Amino acid sequence: MHREFEWIESVVPDMVNVLNRRISILQGILQDQPVGRRSLASRLDLSERVLRTETDFMKEQGLVAATKSGMQLTENGRITVVSLTDFLQQELGLRTKERQLNSIFQVERCLVVPGDSDLDQAVSRSMGASVNQLLQALLPPGKNVLAVMGGTTMATVARSLSSELAHERDLMFVPARGGIGERVDVQANNICAQMAQQTNGQHRALYVPEHVSEKTYQPLLREPAVQEVVSLIKQSNAVIHSIGEAIPMAQRRSMPQVTIDELLKDDAVGEAFGYFFNAEGQIVRKLSRIGLQLEDLASMKCVVAVAGGASKGQAIAAYMKIAPRQTYLVTDEGAANVILKGSV
């Protein structure tokens, strides 16, 4: 909901001032009811004329009642002020965390949804909905090629996209990199197919192994079917990806134990695009895979990184140190709290 609140604020900036003033008045009445207009005006640092205008409006709305002893809230007024106070506290808290993350990472924008996706799957769906809204605002009309990574978070994002995204747009989803080796439902090929189905778009598959030797890599690049998809990947104007924890990602890919031990020795904390990095954002290992490389992101017009949960906080903070400037980070409070705590 807080994206809609922010958009309303940008169109009607005085709305927030009016809302805050009226909430303050309702809170003041709730605290001291019954209360006289003069004493309340003095405590809220408002003129009696302004307070009279506002309270007359609230009486018409059935929020405030006038008695001989002073003003007091109706039952509807009490419910309204309590509910709106909770809402605004959450909204303002999220906005503050977004500004703090923006200040730390210096990227295009950081968006924070309420909750912790480690504890509640609904939070992941909220992040997916935010990605859908973000793409709706960022993607230009006409042809768009979106390079997409795999993973459980991306699978949730795929289910959150809507057909409205295709309005005046020709959408093509392509896997950002080869990825046969993971569970079928979280492979980039399958996620591209889901995104295309959700948005009435198109998709292409890239059937190449998760990581291959240099000897195998070059012949694969000469295959016409592979060349076609790789060419589309290079033409993409947007990329959507997640950020993973280093060791769980290595285990999910069934990497040899000796490699996992080396990652532990190198203090690897995160992974994205087949690159493993430590807390300082230094790359400690790279998987040779066909498709989008980390350095290719620099030329992308739109980069959307989606990751949440307290467990991923350190990985997100590490990756964002090497993320391109045009990155939009979509995360949750669980991860944001860990990141902000670590930055103190």
C-alpha positions in Angstrom: 0.0 0.0 0.0 2.8 2.5 0.8 3.6 2.8 -3.0 0.1 4.2 -3.6 0.4 6.5 -0.6 3.7 7.9 -2.0 2.2 8.4 -5.5 -0.8 10.3 -4.0 1.7 12.4 -2.1 3.5 13.3 -5.3 0.3 14.4 -7.0 -1.3 16.1 -4.0 1.6 17.1 -1.7 -0.6 19.2 0.6 -2.7 16.1 1.3 -0.1 14.8 3.7 0.1 18.1 5.6 -3.7 18.1 6.0 -3.8 14.5 7.0 -1.1 15.0 9.6 -2.8 18.1 11.0 -6.2 16.3 11.4 -4.6 13.2 12.9 -2.8 15.4 15.4 -6.1 17.1 16.3 -7.9 13.8 16.8 -5.0 12.5 18.9 -5.1 15.6 21.0 -8.8 15.2 21.6 -8.4 11.5 22.4 -5.7 12.2 24.9 -7.5 14.9 26.9 -11.2 14.5 26.1 -13.4 16.3 26.8 -11.2 19.2 25.8 -11.9 22.9 25.0 -11.0 24.4 21.7 -8.8 27.1 23.2 -6.6 24.8 25.3 -6.3 22.3 22.5 -5.3 25.0 20.0 -2.6 26.2 22.4 -1.2 22.7 22.9 -1.1 21.9 19.2 0.3 25.4 18.3 -2.7 26.1 16.0 -4.8 29.2 15.7 -8.3 28.9 17.1 -9.7 29.8 13.6 -7.8 26.9 12.0 -8.8 24.5 14.7 -12.5 25.5 14.5 -12.4 24.9 10.7 -10.9 21.5 11.1 -13.1 20.4 14.0 -16.3 21.6 12.3 -15.3 19.4 9.3 -14.7 16.5 11.6 -18.1 17.0 13.3 -19.7 16.8 9.8 -17.8 13.5 9.2 -19.1 12.1 12.5 -15.6 11.9 14.1 -16.0 14.6 16.8 -18.9 15.5 19.1 -19.3 18.7 21.0 -20.5 18.6 24.6 -20.9 21.1 27.4 -17.6 19.9 28.9 -15.7 20.2 25.5 -14.9 18.2 22.4 -14.7 14.4 22.4 -14.4 11.7 19.9 -17.2 9.6 18.7 -16.7 5.8 18.5 -16.1 6.1 14.8 -13.6 8.9 15.5 -11.7 6.8 18.0 -11.4 3.8 15.6 -10.3 6.1 12.8 -7.5 7.8 14.8 -6.2 4.6 16.2 -6.2 2.9 12.8 -4.7 5.8 10.9 -2.0 6.3 13.6 -0.8 2.8 13.2 -0.9 3.1 9.4 1.1 6.4 9.3 3.7 5.0 11.8 4.3 2.1 9.5 4.4 4.2 6.4 6.7 6.8 7.9 8.9 4.0 9.3 9.2 2.3 5.9 9.9 5.6 4.2 12.7 6.4 6.7 14.3 3.0 6.1 14.1 3.5 2.3 15.9 6.8 2.6 18.5 5.3 4.9 19.2 2.4 2.5 19.4 4.9 -0.5 21.9 6.9 1.4 24.1 3.8 2.1 23.9 2.2 -1.3 23.7 5.2 -3.6 21.6 3.4 -6.2 18.6 4.5 -8.1 16.1 3.6 -5.4 15.4 1.2 -2.5 11.8 0.0 -1.8 10.9 -1.7 1.5 7.8 -3.7 2.1 6.5 -4.4 5.6 7.4 -7.7 7.3 10.0 -10.4 7.0 9.8 -13.0 4.2 11.7 -15.5 6.2 8.7 -15.6 8.6 5.8 -15.0 6.2 5.5 -16.0 2.6 2.9 -13.2 2.0 5.8 -10.7 2.4 7.5 -12.3 -0.7 4.3 -11.8 -2.6 4.3 -8.1 -1.5 7.8 -7.8 -2.9 6.5 -9.3 -6.2 3.7 -6.9 -6.3 6.1 -4.0 -5.8 8.2 -5.3 -8.7 5.1 -5.4 -10.9 4.3 -1.8 -10.0 7.9 -0.8 -10.5 8.1 -2.3 -14.0 4.8 -0.7 -14.9 6.4 2.7 -14.1 9.8 2.1 -15.7 9.3 0.1 -18.9 8.8 2.2 -22.0 6.1 1.6 -24.5 6.9 -0.7 -27.4 9.4 -3.6 -27.4 11.0 -4.6 -24.1 13.4 -7.5 -23.6 13.7 -8.5 -20.0 16.5 -10.8 -18.8 15.5 -12.9 -15.9 17.4 -14.9 -13.3 16.1 -18.0 -11.6 15.5 -18.8 -7.9 12.7 -19.1 -5.4 12.2 -15.4 -5.0 12.0 -14.9 -8.8 9.4 -17.7 -8.9 7.2 -15.6 -6.5 7.8 -12.5 -8.6 6.7 -14.3 -11.7 3.4 -15.2 -10.1 2.9 -11.5 -9.1 3.2 -10.0 -12.6 -0.1 -8.9 -14.3 -1.4 -8.7 -17.8 -1.6 -4.9 -17.4 2.2 -4.8 -17.8 1.7 -5.6 -21.5 -0.5 -2.6 -22.1 1.2 -0.8 -25.1 4.2 -3.0 -24.6 5.6 -6.0 -26.5 7.3 -8.1 -23.8 9.9 -10.7 -24.3 11.4 -12.6 -21.3 14.7 -14.4 -21.7 16.8 -16.3 -19.1 19.7 -14.1 -18.1 22.1 -17.1 -17.9 22.1 -20.8 -18.6 20.8 -22.7 -15.6 20.1 -26.4 -16.1 21.0 -28.0 -12.7 18.6 -26.4 -10.3 15.0 -27.5 -9.5 12.9 -27.2 -12.6 10.4 -24.9 -11.0 13.0 -22.3 -10.1 15.1 -22.5 -13.3 15.3 -19.2 -15.3 13.7 -20.9 -18.3 10.6 -21.9 -16.4 10.3 -18.5 -14.7 10.5 -16.7 -18.0 7.7 -18.9 -19.3 5.6 -18.1 -16.2 6.3 -14.3 -16.6 5.3 -14.5 -20.3 2.1 -16.4 -19.4 1.2 -13.9 -16.6 1.7 -10.9 -18.9 0.6 -12.3 -22.3 4.2 -11.8 -23.4 6.7 -14.1 -25.2 9.7 -16.0 -23.9 12.8 -17.9 -25.1 14.6 -20.8 -23.4 18.3 -21.3 -23.1 19.1 -25.0 -22.6 22.7 -25.0 -21.5 24.3 -26.4 -18.3 24.6 -24.5 -15.1 28.4 -24.1 -15.4 30.6 -25.7 -18.0 34.3 -26.0 -18.7 36.0 -23.6 -21.1 36.4 -26.4 -23.5 32.7 -26.9 -23.7 31.8 -23.3 -23.4 33.1 -22.1 -26.8 31.4 -24.8 -28.9 28.1 -24.1 -27.2 28.3 -20.4 -28.1 28.5 -21.4 -31.8 25.2 -23.3 -31.7 22.5 -21.3 -33.6 19.8 -21.8 -31.0 22.2 -20.6 -28.2 23.4 -17.7 -30.3 19.8 -16.5 -30.9 19.0 -16.4 -27.2 22.3 -14.9 -26.2 21.8 -12.2 -28.8 18.4 -11.4 -27.2 20.0 -11.3 -23.8 22.5 -8.8 -25.1 19.6 -6.7 -26.4 17.7 -6.6 -23.1 16.9 -3.2 -21.7 15.9 -4.5 -18.2 17.0 -7.3 -15.9 15.3 -8.8 -12.9 17.3 -10.8 -10.5 17.6 -11.9 -6.9 20.5 -12.1 -4.4 21.3 -15.3 -2.6 23.4 -16.4 0.4 26.7 -17.9 -0.7 26.8 -21.3 1.0 23.1 -22.2 0.6 23.3 -21.2 -3.1 26.5 -23.4 -3.6 24.7 -26.3 -1.9 21.6 -25.8 -4.0 23.7 -26.1 -7.1 25.3 -29.3 -5.8 28.8 -27.8 -5.9 31.6 -30.0 -4.7 32.3 -29.9 -1.0 35.9 -28.8 -1.7 34.5 -25.7 -3.5 32.1 -25.0 -0.6 35.1 -25.2 1.8 37.0 -22.7 -0.3 34.0 -20.3 -0.3 33.9 -20.6 3.5 37.6 -19.9 3.7 37.2 -16.8 1.5 34.3 -15.6 3.7 31.8 -15.6 0.9 28.4 -14.2 2.0 26.4 -13.7 -1.1 25.8 -14.7 -4.7 24.3 -13.1 -7.8 24.7 -14.0 -11.5 27.0 -16.9 -10.6 29.4 -14.5 -8.8 30.3 -15.2 -5.2 31.4 -12.2 -3.0 32.4 -11.4 0.5 31.0 -8.8 2.9 33.2 -6.1 1.3 31.7 -6.8 -2.1 34.9 -8.4 -3.4 34.3 -11.3 -5.9 35.9 -14.5 -4.6 34.6 -17.0 -7.2 32.9 -16.9 -10.6 31.0 -19.6 -12.3 31.6 -19.8 -16.1 28.1 -19.6 -17.5 26.6 -18.6 -20.9 24.5 -15.4 -20.8 24.5 -12.1 -18.9 27.7 -11.3 -17.0 27.9 -9.0 -14.0 29.8 -6.4 -16.0 27.0 -6.3 -18.6 24.7 -4.6 -16.1 26.5 -1.3 -16.5 24.8 -0.8 -19.9 21.3 -1.9 -18.7 18.7 0.9 -18.5 16.8 -0.8 -15.7 18.1 -3.3 -13.1 15.7 -4.6 -10.5 17.2 -6.6 -7.6 14.7 -8.5 -5.4 15.7 -10.1 -2.2 14.3 -10.1 1.4 14.4 -11.8 4.7 16.7 -11.2 7.7 18.8 -14.2 6.6 19.7 -12.4 3.4 20.5 -9.0 4.9 24.3 -9.5 4.8 24.3 -10.9 1.3 22.2 -8.0 0.0 24.5 -5.4 1.7 27.5 -7.1 0.2 26.1 -7.2 -3.4 24.8 -3.6 -3.3 28.4 -2.5 -2.9 29.1 -3.7 -6.5 25.6 -3.1 -7.9 25.3 -0.7 -10.9 24.0 2.8 -10.1 20.7 2.3 -12.0 19.7 -0.6 -9.6 16.3 -0.6 -8.0 16.3 -2.7 -4.8 13.1 -4.3 -3.7 13.4 -5.8 -0.2 11.6 -6.2 3.1 11.9 -4.9 6.7 13.6 -8.1 7.9 16.5 -7.6 5.5 16.5 -3.8 5.9 16.7 -4.0 9.7 19.8 -6.3 9.4 21.4 -4.0 6.9 20.8 -0.8 8.8 22.0 -2.4 12.1 25.2 -3.5 10.4 25.8 0.0 9.0 25.8 1.7 12.4 
